[in-house]
Amino acid sequence: MDIDGTLVLVGAGKMGAALLNGWIADGLAPEKIAIFDPAPLPAIAALAREKHIRLNPAIETITDAVATILAIKPQMMGEVLPAYLPLRQPGNVLISIAAGKPVAFFEAIFGADTPIIRAMPNTPAAIGRGMSVLFANPSVSAPQKQLSHTLLSAVGSVAWIEDEGLMDPVTAVSGSGPAYVFLLVEALAQAGHSAGLDAELAYQLAATTVSGAGEMIAQSAEPAATLRENVTSPGGTTAAALEILMGKDGLPALLTRAVAAATERSKELAR
């Protein structure tokens, strides 16, 4: 990875740190990175010293920013962002990964003609297996879109949407989705324990089965429905369980309600 200028990271919490590690792993020269964080994690401070990454430099010294990633908690945005107005520079694209904050929020602070991208990554970015969905305002150029795609690709897959309104269901499916999978492991382990298995063994079986099935999806060209059908013998044990899970009030209906609730909450947070 190479850029012609400075990549600015504002906020180096869990997601910011995941991005930072991904960029360095992809070969971005550390001296091209500047981090702003009032209370950096010890690991980030140590990495900055080791790699000679600029940590909390005077903002006026950043005159060649090409991309600024805003990895700040949504509730802090209004208070914190005005300090970064000097980064409104020609050629600099602002990329927000804050849930619930629309592009218009950033345009009101930095100006309507500022190139702004709204991104929604998810927590598997921490292991390079994230899913990020991006939306760009009209001021974002094609090269800036490509740069943003490259930056988010460092932590997983990237997709684009043309309608910002779709960011709410995106948040509900992929942004919040890892928690649904973690709950599935919890529930499956508890069900195994209730059926008589030792709790530790039940958890091992559930966690390994879910992670293994996820890897099968990742490596297979077949859709999930086909993979499900392949493991389901007519009249067998899997079919008996799926009759419950796929019933009227089963998993599909439950997840539809859950995603709808998360979508609505995402809309409320944006107001």
N, C-alpha and C positions, 0 to 999 in steps of 0.2 A: 504494500500500500504506500502511495506517495501523494503528497499534496503540495501545492505551491503557495505556502503561507502558513498561518498558525491555526490550529484546531483548538478551540476553546471549550472546556468542559466546566460548566457552572453547576456545582453540586456533585460530590463524589461519594454518595451513599452506595447502597447495594447495586442499583442499576447503573449508576454512573461508573462505579468500579468495574462492573462487568464489561461495559463498553470500553473503558480504558484498557483493561487487560486484553480484550479482543483486538483492539487496534495495534497494541504492541506485538501481540502474537502474530498479527498479519504483516508485521514488518514496518509499521509507521515509525519514523525516526522520533524518539522521545523528545528531542529538543524542539520539535515542531508542535508540541502540546503545551497548553497552559491550563492549569486547574485553579478554579476559585472555589474555596470552601472554608468558611470561618472556623470550623472545627473538624479538620480532616481526620479520618480514622488512622490509627497508628500504622496500619499496613499501607495506606495511601501515602502518608508522610515518608515512610521508609522507602517505598517504591520511587517517589519523587527524588529523594536524595540519591538513591542508587542509580537511577536512569537519567539524572540531570533534567528532570521535568520541571518547568517553571510552576511553582506553587504559590498562589496568592501574590503575583507580581503587581506592581502599580498598573492599574487598568489603562492608564494613558500610554504605557509602553507597548500595548498591543495595537499596532497600526496596520497589520496585514492579515487580519482575521478572514478566513474563507468559510468557516462554519462554526457556529456556536451552539452547543448542545445544552439545553436548559433542563437539567435533571434535578429540579427543586420540587419540594412538596407543593401540591396545588394551593394549599391554604396560605403558603408563604409568598406566592408569586407577586401579589399586588404590592407587598411591602419591599421585596428584595429587588425586583427587576429595574426600577428607575436608576439604580446605581450602575447598571450595565448599558445605559444609553450610549456611552462612548463607543460601544461595539456596533452601533448602527453605521457600518462602513460600506462603501461600494464593494460589491462582490461577496459580502458576508451573508450567508443564509442562516437564519435562526431555526433550530430544530427543537421543538418542545416534546418531552416525553411525559408531561404531566397529565394525568387522567382528568377528564371533565372540563379542561380549559380549551375553548374554541379558538380558532385562528383570530377571530375578531377581537378577542381579549388582548392578544399580543399586538395586533395592528393598532389598537387604541393607545398603546404605550410607545411603540417604536415607529408608528406611522403606517398608513394604509398601503404605501408603495414598498414596504419592506418585504423581502423574500422570506416567507415563513412556511415551515412544514410542521404539521402536527403528526406525531408518531405515537403508536401504542405498541410497545414491546411487552413481553411477558417474562415471568421469573425464570424459565429455563434458559434465558439468555446467560445466566450465571455459569452454565456449563456449555455454552456455545450451541444450544439447541432451541433457542428462542424463536418466536414468531412475531414479527413486527409488521404493522400495517401503517402506511403513510398517506397523508393528504397534503397537497401543496396549494398555496394560494396562487393567483395569476402572476404574481411578480417573480416566482421561482423560474429560473431559466432551465433549459434542458441539461446543461453541464452541472448545475446545482442539484438537480434531481438525481443525476447519476452519482454525484459525490455522496449525497445523502443515502442513496441505495447502498453504496459501497460501505459507508460507515456503519450502517445498521446490519449489513450482511456479515460483519465481523462477529456477530453473536447469534447468527441463525438465519432463518428464511425471511424474505421480505416480499410484501405485496402492496399494491397501490389501489386506492379508491378515488373516484372522481367526485363523489357526493359526500361532503363532510358529515351529513346526517347519519351515514352508515357507521360512523365511528362509535356510536352508542351500542349497536349490536356486536360490533367487533370487540369492544371492551367486554361485553357480556359473555362472548364465546371464548376468545383467546386470552384476553387480559385477565379475566377472573377464572378462566377454565382450569388452570392447574389446581386450584383449590378443589374443584369438583372431583378431579382425579384422585387427589389426596384423600378426600372424603370416601371415595369408592374403596380405596385400600383399607381405610379404617373400618368401614361397614362390612366389607368382605371378611376381614380378619375377625371382627366381632361375631359374624355369622358362623365362621368356622369354629370359634371358641364355644359358641352356644351349641354347636353340633357335637361337641365332645373333644375337640382338639386342644392341646396345650396352647395357651395364649401366645407364647413366643413362636411356636411352630406355625400357628395360624397366621400370625403377622408375616412371617417369612414367606409362607406360601402365597399370601395375598400380594405382598409387595413385589416379589419376584415374578409372579404371574402377570401383574399389570405392567411392570416395566418391560418384561419380555414380549408381551402382546403389542406394546407400543413400538418396540423395535421392529417387530414383524411388519407393522403398518408402514414404518419408515423405509423398510428395505423391499417391500413388495410393490409390484405394479398393480396388484388387485385392490379394488375398493374394500373398505371395511366390511360391507355387507357380504361380499363373496368370502372373505376370510371367516366370517361368522358362520356362514352356511357350510364351509368346508369342515368345520369342527363339530357340526351338529348332525348326529346320526338320527334318523327317524325313530321315534320311540325310545331314544336313549336318555341318559341322565341330563345332558346339556339341553335337550329339547324340553324336558320336564321343567328345568329352571327357567328357560326362556319363555315358556308359556306364562309364567308369573311375571317375569320382567317386561315382557312385551304386551301384556294385557291392557285393558282399558285405562287403568290407573297406574300403569307400570312406568318403567324408566323413560320411554320417549315422551309420554305426557308430562311426567314430572320435570324433565329437563326443559321442555318447552315452557313450562310455567316459570322455572328458575331463570332461564335466559330472558324471558319477558320482564321479570322483576328486576334483574340486573340492568337491563336496557333502560327501563323507566328511571331507575335510580341514577344512571349515568346522565340522563337528560336533566334530572333535577339538579345534579351537581354543576351542570353547565350554566344554569340560570343565574 
